[in-house]
Amino acid sequence: MRAHKQHRLPTSCQIEILEDRTLLTAAFSELANLHPSDFTDFGHSVVTLSTGNIVVTDPSYNNWSGAVYLFSGESGELISTLTGDSYEQIGSGGVTA
């Protein structure tokens, strides 16, 4: 009968810290909807980017063309806007960062 080879298991576990995350603190209380209306979905998706800037979607904007806004994470000011064509609902699928 052959002897079975025994495998040793590691005695310690190493944990590697992959990324140091800190909570962002905004110097403003809210982001302004520059196109308020009775029918809006501003804030449907809100994502903070690694740069600290904030992406906000409004798929119902302007006859469901949709809009995606990029705001400064420091000041809350609007940096850029992307809008779609009628019924395209830009931003309805959220944001992938």
N, C-alpha and C positions, 0 to 999 in steps of 0.2 A: 504494500500500500504506500502511495506517495504522500509525502507531507504537503499540506497546503501552505502556500506562501502567504504570509500575513502582510497586509498593507497598513502602514501607519497613517493615521489621520493627523492633520495639523493640530498642534496644541494651542495655537493662538490664531485669532482672526484679525486681519488687517482691515481697517476702515480708511478709505481715502475720501477726503472732502473734495468734491468736484467743483463746487462753486460757492463763493461767499455771497449770499443774498441779503440785502438789507431792505427794509420797508421804505418806500418812497413817501416823502412828506410833501404835500402840495401847498403852495403859498396862496391858493385860491380855494373858494368853497364849492364852486360848481363850474361846469363848462356850459357856455351859452349856446342855445340853439339859435342860429342866425336866421332861420327861416321858420319861425313858429307858425303853426296853423291848427285848425280844429282837428285835422287828421294827420298826425305825425307819429313816427315810431323812432324818434331821436333817442339814441341810447340803446337800441336793439342789441347791439354788441359793443362792449367797451373793452379795449385791450391796451395795457401799458407795455410799450416796447422796451427793449434793453437799453435804449438811449434815454429813457425816461419820458419820451413823448407819448401821447395818448391818441389812439385811433377810436373814433366813434362812428357807428353806422346809423343810417336812417333809410331803410329800404322803401318806405312809403313816400319819400320826398317827391314833390312835383309829379303828380299823376303816376305814382309808383315807378318812376325812373330810378329812384334811389340815389343816395349820396353817402360818401365816406369822407369823414373829416379827420385831419391830422392837426392836433393841438400841441402846443408847447407844454411840456410837463413842468416847466419852471414858472411860467406866467399864466398859462391857460389861454393864451392868444391863439387864434386860428393861424396855422401855417399854410395849409393847402386843402383843397376840396376836389373830389372826384365825383362826377355825376354820370348817370347812364342815360339811355334813351327811354322813351315812354314804355312802361310796363316791364322794364328790364330788372328792376328791384336790386340794383347794386347794393351789396352789403347784407343781403338777406341770408347768405350762407355763413355769416360771421367773418372773422378775420383770422388768418393764419400768420403768426409772427415768427 
